[in-house]
Amino acid sequence: MHSPHPLSAASHPARFGLSLALLATLAVTALPDTQAQTHVSGVRVTSLASLRPSGEDVTSSDGTVGWPGARHPTSPPLFAVKPGTTTGYLYGGFLGAGWTGNRPTLYTAVGLYSMRAGVSVYERLAFDFDTDLQGRINSTPVRSSSGALYAVMTSLYGEQYAGTDEKSNYTYSATVGQGLIVRTDFDGAYPSVVESSRGKLYSPNGALVIDAKDNLYGVDKGLQGQGRIFRINLGTGVLSTVHEFAVGPKGMKQVANDIVLGGDGFLYGVTAYRRGLPLAPGTPNAPDTPTGTLYRIDPNAAGAGPTVLHTFTLAEGELNVGDNVTHEGFRLYPSEQPVTIGMTGPATLRSLSSGEQNGLSSLVDGGDGYLYGTTSVADCYTYVHNLNTLTGLPSVTRNNPLCGFRSWAAAPNAFSYPGAYPYHDGPRPYGAVWRIARNGSGSLQVLHTFNEDDGATPRGPLALAPDGAIYGTTLAGGTHTCSNRNTANAEVRCGTLYRIRPSAIAVEGGGHVANGGFEKVHSFSGNDGRIPLGVRAGADGRLYGVTSMGGSYADSQGKAVPTDFGTVFQVAVNSDGAPDASVSLVASPTQLKVGETSTLTWISSNATQCTAASSANDWRGAVADFGAVSVTPKPGTYRYTLTCNVAGSAFGAQVSASTTVYVGTDATAVDGNTVSFGNGGGGAASPVWLLALAVLGRAASLRRKRKTPHTSTSMTTAQKN
């Protein structure tokens, strides 16, 4: 595991062009991970950033500054090259929030972050009073032919409050309601609602693809609650239903999961049947119990239903039935009716607010005539007898360590099936990887059954990598044990990255799989994240993924600071073992009034001997490999540049990054438009709101609410000076 260099100011004070007294504080970087382990040669896993709960919003006790508060990434980021450059950027979703009472939260944000596709300082998009767009971006954004980004946004309490007169708060946006599609400019700025989706989506689960004709396809619950595939034509703005699923066999609820666009132009996806909580009385557990489907549908054939390519059984495993969208709260089991005063009977409590993302069951077109996917446990909760002190009702669920959540010891008589596996009643409690011919011929081939040491509960997107292998992640399992820092004595396995090598698959007569081509690639340790949520392929030949929780960074003294807010990571296949050199430089804010201060925050990886330069002559000379400094330039437009030598290079190779700060003048974007900054605009903001903004920090609010492309650029090793 390769990590950025953990250099502190104290260790190299001579390398700062400015005195230490002028430093606002040092920025932080990911720590070298002494536990994480990559198990195969030729693959490099690099932690790019750990999300953290403080930064420019609040200067924390550990000295953090320049890093906006963000938490719990929800899906692997999109890799995209910024127009007019050769620089790759990542755009991903996280659990954002709005305002609570008359004060902001650290996480007040649209739920979209952006960062250079390397070890980098991430930025986020702030909450805007005018749009009321805030909440959970629970999907990987997609990019249209125009360069605009589109993503799914939901509110944690969307289903509970939608259609009521409930006002927006930090867990609910009246604008977002049960969910909608958000559009931004090519750099993730200037968010707006795709109007045809406003009030027309029903808890979209985050699945989103786009075709060559700019048709968006996504998945929500639909009017009947069994799942729906919808389409939005970006040219006309028309929203239509491609297909709405019916109830499953024997009345089981059907839950639509992820969809992918195959190389043949068809949509492929999986649905799950909710058979009930594992181990609960009445939950069917016969091996032939149907657990879901794999289907194909022609999106251009009006009225054509899906073709079922395979029906899964409990013997093969299950598909995710988790909501993945809303905070469901207390509900009676098994009716799923919300608990109100006077009700009796067992109740469940399901929460996404603590970062406990389910992850969708997904699949990928392997390009070899096969579809590849996974099965796992269907539900990340399990049946346990306890009394809930909040409701006074029997609690019948607890988080399942198979999904990387809390681990609960089995008390006497806690489980309804004594002697059974304590968290699942099927033959594949840890999950499996399968493939099937894309044309539907032949039978399903189970390529690998997990055993916890090599992973547990495969979920999230899979990716076809340049080495020809299929890569994916498991929510739990692996070599290392993580401690849930929010819950005492709650240790679980941290999760894995694995791959299937199709060239190594051997199938004998009768369909017996003699070799499934499986390899455990990487075991997460917690310091580099836990609960990974899948990977996606970038156009640069790398894979990019996130972990929902875990992470670590170094504070201003170089000390380890563990965090539990998630990470962004990169997977390089066919690697030579040496990570690329990169630097990232961000100014906050980029537009100042005369006399105001901006904070320059930078971080580097595999780079050394960094030098600062400024057209304002206020930041020059040798600086540390990472840090932060405050500057107060005079009126004008100034360019700040950081240049570092590539570590170990014998040819003087360098990498650099730059940003522009505007003082007392309008910022101009690359498209010629004026960059718009502000606090959400206008006379609608009351003095109380303005006071809240002041508490948050006006400078920080300005940068993350920019409404046109920002001006920071950076260069990789391939762009040597």
ZAMARGU-4260 file (C-alpha; in steps of 0.2 Angstrom, whole numbers, plus 5000, padded with zeros to 4 digits):
<rodrens>
0) 5000/5000/5000 | 5008/5016/4995 | 5003/5032/5003 | 5008/5051/5002 | 5024/5056/5012
5) 5019/5061/5030 | 5031/5076/5031 | 5027/5088/5045 | 5033/5106/5046 | 5042/5103/5062
10) 5053/5091/5054 | 5059/5102/5040 | 5056/5120/5045 | 5069/5127/5033 | 5059/5121/5018
15) 5045/5134/5021 | 5047/5150/5012 | 5037/5159/5025 | 5040/5158/5044 | 5030/5146/5054
20) 5021/5160/5062 | 5012/5164/5046 | 5006/5147/5044 | 4987/5145/5047 | 4991/5127/5051
25) 4997/5112/5041 | 4985/5103/5030 | 4984/5084/5032 | 4987/5069/5022 | 4983/5050/5022
30) 4995/5040/5033 | 5006/5026/5027 | 4996/5011/5031 | 5006/4998/5041 | 4992/4985/5041
35) 4983/4985/5024 | 4989/4972/5012 | 4989/4969/4994 | 4990/4951/4990 | 4994/4950/4972
40) 5009/4957/4962 | 5006/4970/4948 | 4992/4978/4957 | 4994/4994/4967 | 4981/5001/4979
45) 4983/5019/4984 | 4973/5029/4997 | 4969/5046/4989 | 4959/5055/5002 | 4951/5052/5019
50) 4935/5062/5022 | 4935/5071/5038 | 4923/5081/5049 | 4932/5097/5050 | 4942/5109/5040
55) 4939/5126/5034 | 4922/5126/5043 | 4930/5123/5059 | 4948/5123/5064 | 4949/5107/5074
60) 4960/5103/5089 | 4971/5092/5078 | 4976/5108/5068 | 4966/5103/5052 | 4962/5117/5040
65) 4958/5118/5022 | 4948/5102/5021 | 4929/5104/5020 | 4918/5093/5031 | 4912/5078/5022
70) 4906/5061/5027 | 4902/5043/5020 | 4905/5042/5001 | 4890/5032/4994 | 4897/5025/4977
75) 4913/5025/4967 | 4917/5041/4959 | 4916/5046/4940 | 4933/5049/4932 | 4932/5063/4919
80) 4945/5074/4911 | 4942/5093/4913 | 4938/5101/4896 | 4953/5110/4889 | 4966/5100/4900
85) 4973/5083/4901 | 4969/5082/4920 | 4958/5069/4927 | 4946/5073/4940 | 4935/5063/4951
90) 4916/5067/4955 | 4907/5057/4968 | 4893/5057/4981 | 4892/5058/5000 | 4880/5060/5014
95) 4877/5079/5014 | 4865/5089/5025 | 4856/5105/5027 | 4853/5117/5041 | 4847/5112/5059
100) 4838/5126/5068 | 4848/5142/5066 | 4865/5135/5065 | 4874/5125/5051 | 4882/5108/5052
105) 4899/5103/5047 | 4892/5093/5033 | 4880/5107/5026 | 4882/5102/5007 | 4874/5096/4991
110) 4882/5079/4994 | 4894/5080/4979 | 4913/5081/4980 | 4927/5083/4967 | 4945/5081/4968
115) 4960/5078/4956 | 4962/5059/4951 | 4977/5057/4963 | 4982/5061/4981 | 4972/5077/4982
120) 4963/5090/4992 | 4945/5087/4989 | 4932/5100/4988 | 4913/5100/4990 | 4898/5109/4984
125) 4889/5119/4998 | 4871/5121/5002 | 4862/5135/4993 | 4846/5143/5001 | 4839/5148/4984
130) 4839/5130/4977 | 4837/5120/4994 | 4847/5106/4986 | 4855/5096/4999 | 4856/5078/5005
135) 4863/5062/4999 | 4870/5060/4982 | 4868/5041/4982 | 4875/5037/4964 | 4890/5038/4953
140) 4887/5054/4942 | 4886/5051/4924 | 4892/5064/4910 | 4882/5069/4895 | 4888/5073/4878
145) 4888/5091/4883 | 4900/5088/4897 | 4886/5091/4911 | 4886/5079/4925 | 4870/5071/4931
150) 4867/5062/4948 | 4853/5055/4959 | 4849/5065/4975 | 4838/5059/4990 | 4834/5065/5007
155) 4836/5053/5022 | 4818/5057/5027 | 4811/5059/5010 | 4797/5045/5011 | 4792/5051/5028
160) 4790/5069/5024 | 4787/5070/5005 | 4769/5077/5002 | 4768/5085/5019 | 4771/5103/5024
165) 4787/5098/5033 | 4800/5112/5032 | 4818/5108/5026 | 4830/5104/5039 | 4847/5095/5040
170) 4840/5078/5036 | 4826/5083/5024 | 4825/5094/5008 | 4807/5099/5003 | 4814/5102/4986
175) 4822/5085/4985 | 4807/5076/4992 | 4808/5057/4988 | 4822/5060/4976 | 4827/5069/4960
180) 4840/5071/4947 | 4853/5084/4949 | 4863/5092/4935 | 4879/5102/4937 | 4892/5110/4925
185) 4906/5100/4919 | 4916/5103/4935 | 4903/5099/4947 | 4897/5117/4950 | 4881/5126/4948
190) 4869/5112/4953 | 4851/5113/4947 | 4836/5101/4946 | 4831/5091/4931 | 4813/5098/4931
195) 4805/5083/4924 | 4811/5073/4939 | 4805/5085/4952 | 4791/5075/4962 | 4791/5061/4949
200) 4804/5049/4957 | 4800/5037/4971 | 4816/5034/4982 | 4828/5031/4967 | 4842/5019/4973
205) 4856/5028/4964 | 4857/5016/4949 | 4861/5028/4934 | 4867/5025/4916 | 4867/5036/4901
210) 4868/5030/4882 | 4875/5038/4867 | 4859/5047/4863 | 4859/5056/4880 | 4845/5045/4888
215) 4847/5043/4907 | 4841/5027/4914 | 4838/5025/4933 | 4829/5014/4946 | 4817/5019/4959
220) 4803/5010/4969 | 4789/5015/4958 | 4771/5019/4962 | 4768/5001/4967 | 4784/4999/4978
225) 4791/4984/4968 | 4804/4994/4958 | 4804/5004/4942 | 4816/5008/4927 | 4814/5026/4922
230) 4821/5035/4907 | 4824/5054/4905 | 4828/5061/4888 | 4840/5075/4891 | 4836/5083/4874
235) 4817/5084/4877 | 4817/5083/4896 | 4803/5070/4895 | 4803/5057/4909 | 4795/5040/4905
240) 4793/5023/4913 | 4803/5009/4904 | 4796/4995/4915 | 4788/4993/4932 | 4790/4977/4942
245) 4776/4967/4950 | 4776/4958/4966 | 4787/4943/4968 | 4782/4925/4970 | 4771/4921/4985
250) 4768/4939/4988 | 4787/4943/4991 | 4791/4961/4989 | 4803/4964/4974 | 4817/4976/4975
255) 4826/4982/4960 | 4845/4984/4961 | 4858/4991/4950 | 4857/4992/4931 | 4871/4992/4917
260) 4871/4996/4899 | 4878/4981/4890 | 4889/4981/4874 | 4874/4976/4864 | 4863/4991/4869
265) 4852/4981/4881 | 4849/4985/4899 | 4854/4972/4912 | 4849/4972/4930 | 4845/4961/4945
270) 4830/4961/4957 | 4829/4954/4974 | 4814/4945/4983 | 4812/4950/5001 | 4809/4933/5009
275) 4810/4940/5027 | 4823/4943/5040 | 4835/4928/5041 | 4832/4917/5056 | 4815/4925/5059
280) 4800/4914/5062 | 4791/4911/5046 | 4805/4916/5035 | 4807/4902/5021 | 4824/4894/5021
285) 4823/4880/5009 | 4837/4879/4997 | 4825/4881/4982 | 4817/4897/4989 | 4818/4910/4975
290) 4829/4925/4980 | 4829/4936/4964 | 4831/4938/4945 | 4844/4943/4932 | 4835/4951/4918
295) 4838/4959/4901 | 4827/4973/4893 | 4827/4982/4877 | 4825/5001/4881 | 4820/5005/4864
300) 4806/4992/4862 | 4790/5001/4868 | 4780/4991/4880 | 4792/4976/4880 | 4795/4968/4897
305) 4811/4961/4903 | 4817/4944/4898 | 4822/4934/4914 | 4839/4926/4911 | 4840/4917/4928
310) 4830/4916/4944 | 4841/4914/4959 | 4838/4903/4973 | 4844/4903/4991 | 4856/4889/4987
315) 4865/4901/4975 | 4864/4916/4987 | 4853/4932/4988 | 4852/4949/4981 | 4851/4965/4991
320) 4834/4970/4998 | 4840/4985/5008 | 4832/5002/5005 | 4849/5011/5001 | 4839/5027/5001
325) 4830/5033/5016 | 4830/5032/5035 | 4816/5020/5038 | 4815/5022/5057 | 4805/5011/5068
330) 4793/4999/5058 | 4783/4984/5064 | 4789/4968/5058 | 4784/4960/5046 | 4771/4972/5041
335) 4784/4987/5039 | 4771/4999/5045 | 4778/5015/5054 | 4778/5013/5073 | 4766/5025/5082
340) 4760/5027/5100 | 4750/5012/5106 | 4756/5000/5094 | 4762/4983/5099 | 4773/4969/5092
345) 4791/4968/5086 | 4799/4982/5077 | 4814/4986/5067 | 4825/5001/5066 | 4834/5005/5050
350) 4846/5019/5048 | 4857/5026/5035 | 4862/5042/5044 | 4877/5034/5052 | 4885/5029/5036
355) 4879/5012/5036 | 4876/5010/5017 | 4869/4994/5010 | 4877/4994/4993 | 4867/4988/4978
360) 4869/4971/4971 | 4877/4974/4954 | 4884/4966/4938 | 4896/4970/4923 | 4897/4965/4905
365) 4914/4956/4904 | 4916/4959/4886 | 4919/4940/4883 | 4901/4936/4881 | 4897/4934/4899
370) 4889/4944/4912 | 4897/4944/4929 | 4889/4947/4946 | 4887/4942/4964 | 4876/4936/4977
375) 4876/4939/4996 | 4865/4940/5011 | 4849/4949/5006 | 4847/4960/5022 | 4861/4968/5032
380) 4850/4965/5048 | 4847/4949/5057 | 4834/4943/5069 | 4838/4945/5087 | 4827/4946/5102
385) 4830/4962/5112 | 4819/4975/5120 | 4821/4992/5113 | 4821/5005/5126 | 4816/5019/5114
390) 4799/5011/5109 | 4796/4999/5123 | 4793/4986/5109 | 4803/4970/5106 | 4818/4974/5094
395) 4820/4960/5081 | 4835/4966/5071 | 4853/4970/5074 | 4866/4976/5061 | 4875/4961/5053
400) 4894/4960/5054 | 4893/4951/5037 | 4890/4968/5030 | 4904/4977/5040 | 4893/4984/5054
405) 4891/4981/5072 | 4895/4963/5079 | 4883/4957/5092 | 4887/4942/5103 | 4874/4929/5103
410) 4866/4929/5120 | 4857/4913/5126 | 4841/4911/5116 | 4845/4927/5106 | 4843/4918/5090
415) 4827/4909/5085 | 4837/4894/5077 | 4849/4888/5091 | 4865/4880/5083 | 4862/4889/5066
420) 4875/4901/5059 | 4872/4916/5070 | 4869/4929/5056 | 4861/4919/5041 | 4851/4903/5037
425) 4857/4900/5019 | 4872/4889/5013 | 4882/4904/5007 | 4882/4917/5021 | 4897/4926/5014
430) 4891/4927/4996 | 4897/4921/4979 | 4903/4927/4962 | 4894/4921/4947 | 4894/4922/4928
435) 4881/4918/4914 | 4881/4919/4895 | 4875/4937/4890 | 4863/4929/4877 | 4854/4919/4891
440) 4861/4902/4885 | 4868/4889/4897 | 4867/4889/4916 | 4873/4900/4929 | 4891/4896/4934
445) 4896/4900/4953 | 4914/4905/4951 | 4918/4907/4969 | 4910/4906/4986 | 4918/4918/4999
450) 4924/4911/5016 | 4926/4928/5026 | 4945/4927/5025 | 4944/4932/5007 | 4929/4943/5009
455) 4910/4943/5015 | 4895/4951/5006 | 4901/4957/4989 | 4891/4973/4984 | 4893/4988/4974
460) 4898/4991/4955 | 4910/4979/4947 | 4923/4984/4934 | 4932/4977/4919 | 4950/4982/4921
465) 4963/4984/4907 | 4972/4968/4913 | 4956/4959/4907 | 4950/4955/4925 | 4934/4959/4934
470) 4936/4968/4950 | 4924/4970/4964 | 4923/4973/4983 | 4916/4965/4998 | 4908/4975/5013
475) 4917/4964/5026 | 4929/4950/5028 | 4947/4949/5024 | 4963/4948/5034 | 4961/4963/5045
480) 4949/4967/5059 | 4942/4984/5061 | 4934/4992/5077 | 4919/5002/5075 | 4924/5018/5084
485) 4906/5023/5087 | 4902/5007/5096 | 4912/4998/5110 | 4917/4980/5107 | 4910/4980/5089
490) 4924/4973/5079 | 4921/4967/5061 | 4932/4962/5046 | 4936/4978/5036 | 4932/4972/5018
495) 4942/4966/5003 | 4945/4970/4985 | 4945/4954/4974 | 4946/4950/4955 | 4940/4936/4943
500) 4952/4932/4929 | 4942/4925/4915 | 4957/4918/4906 | 4960/4906/4921 | 4942/4900/4922
505) 4940/4881/4919 | 4923/4873/4917 | 4923/4854/4916 | 4909/4843/4909 | 4892/4845/4917
510) 4896/4863/4920 | 4907/4860/4936 | 4918/4875/4939 | 4935/4868/4942 | 4944/4885/4943
515) 4934/4901/4945 | 4949/4913/4942 | 4946/4921/4959 | 4960/4930/4968 | 4959/4941/4984
520) 4968/4957/4979 | 4968/4968/4994 | 4963/4968/5012 | 4957/4984/5019 | 4964/4988/5037
525) 4952/5003/5043 | 4966/5015/5041 | 4964/5015/5022 | 4945/5013/5025 | 4932/5000/5029
530) 4916/4994/5020 | 4921/4997/5002 | 4907/5000/4990 | 4913/4994/4973 | 4925/5001/4960
535) 4923/5009/4943 | 4935/5010/4928 | 4943/5027/4923 | 4948/5032/4906 | 4966/5033/4913
540) 4967/5014/4915 | 4965/5014/4934 | 4950/5009/4944 | 4943/5021/4957 | 4932/5016/4973
545) 4927/5022/4990 | 4924/5015/5007 | 4909/5021/5017 | 4918/5022/5033 | 4936/5021/5040
550) 4951/5031/5035 | 4966/5041/5043 | 4977/5056/5041 | 4991/5065/5049 | 4989/5081/5059
555) 5000/5096/5059 | 5012/5087/5070 | 5013/5072/5059 | 5003/5062/5071 | 4990/5049/5066
560) 4972/5054/5067 | 4960/5040/5064 | 4943/5045/5056 | 4928/5035/5052 | 4920/5045/5038
565) 4926/5035/5023 | 4940/5036/5010 | 4943/5037/4991 | 4956/5025/4983 | 4964/5021/4967
570) 4968/5004/4960 | 4982/5003/4947 | 4983/4986/4938 | 4999/4981/4928 | 5008/4992/4940
575) 5027/4994/4941 | 5025/4996/4960 | 5030/5015/4960 | 5015/5027/4962 | 5013/5042/4951
580) 5019/5058/4957 | 5006/5071/4960 | 5002/5088/4968 | 4986/5097/4972 | 4984/5115/4977
585) 4967/5123/4982 | 4963/5141/4987 | 4949/5145/4999 | 4941/5156/4994 | 4946/5161/4977
590) 4937/5177/4976 | 4941/5190/4990 | 4936/5208/4995 | 4951/5219/4998 | 4959/5215/5015
595) 4952/5197/5016 | 4962/5181/5018 | 4963/5166/5008 | 4970/5149/5013 | 4981/5139/5001
600) 4980/5121/5005 | 4991/5108/4996 | 4996/5090/4996 | 5008/5079/4986 | 5012/5061/4983
605) 5028/5053/4978 | 5035/5071/4976 | 5049/5080/4986 | 5058/5097/4986 | 5042/5107/4983
610) 5044/5126/4979 | 5030/5139/4980 | 5028/5154/4968 | 5016/5168/4968 | 5013/5183/4956
615) 5008/5192/4972 | 5026/5188/4979 | 5018/5183/4996 | 5021/5164/4994 | 5038/5159/4988
620) 5053/5148/4991 | 5054/5130/4998 | 5039/5123/5006 | 5035/5106/5014 | 5027/5092/5004
625) 5010/5096/5012 | 5003/5111/5022 | 4992/5126/5022 | 4996/5145/5023 | 4986/5161/5024
630) 4988/5175/5012 | 4981/5192/5011 | 4985/5199/4994 | 4982/5217/4988 | 4969/5221/4974
635) 4972/5211/4958 | 4972/5194/4950 | 4986/5182/4956 | 4992/5165/4951 | 4999/5153/4964
640) 5009/5138/4959 | 5017/5124/4968 | 5031/5114/4959 | 5039/5098/4966 | 5052/5086/4960
645) 5047/5068/4956 | 5054/5057/4970 | 5068/5046/4963 | 5068/5053/4946 | 5085/5054/4938
650) 5080/5066/4925 | 5073/5081/4935 | 5055/5077/4931 | 5043/5088/4940 | 5024/5090/4944
655) 5015/5106/4948 | 4998/5113/4952 | 4991/5130/4952 | 4976/5141/4956 | 4970/5159/4954
660) 4965/5171/4967 | 4954/5186/4963 | 4955/5201/4975 | 4942/5215/4972 | 4939/5209/4955
665) 4927/5197/4946 | 4933/5180/4943 | 4932/5174/4925 | 4929/5156/4920 | 4937/5147/4906
670) 4921/5149/4896 | 4922/5168/4898 | 4908/5169/4910 | 4909/5178/4927 | 4912/5166/4941
675) 4897/5170/4954 | 4900/5169/4972 | 4889/5173/4987 | 4879/5166/5001 | 4864/5160/4992
680) 4858/5176/4987 | 4847/5190/4991 | 4835/5198/5002 | 4827/5182/5007 | 4840/5178/5019
685) 4835/5184/5036 | 4848/5191/5049 | 4847/5175/5058 | 4852/5165/5043 | 4866/5178/5039
690) 4872/5176/5057 | 4873/5157/5054 | 4882/5160/5038 | 4895/5170/5048 | 4897/5156/5061
695) 4900/5144/5047 | 4913/5155/5040 | 4910/5166/5025 | 4926/5162/5016 | 4923/5144/5016
700) 4905/5146/5010 | 4911/5156/4995 | 4922/5144/4988 | 4911/5129/4989 | 4896/5138/4981
705) 4905/5144/4966 | 4893/5143/4951 | 4905/5141/4936 | 4920/5130/4934 | 4934/5133/4946
710) 4951/5139/4941 | 4963/5126/4949 | 4973/5115/4937 | 4986/5102/4941 | 4999/5091/4931
715) 5004/5073/4933 | 5020/5065/4929 | 5015/5063/4911 | 5015/5083/4910 | 5033/5085/4915
720) 5040/5103/4915
</rodrens>
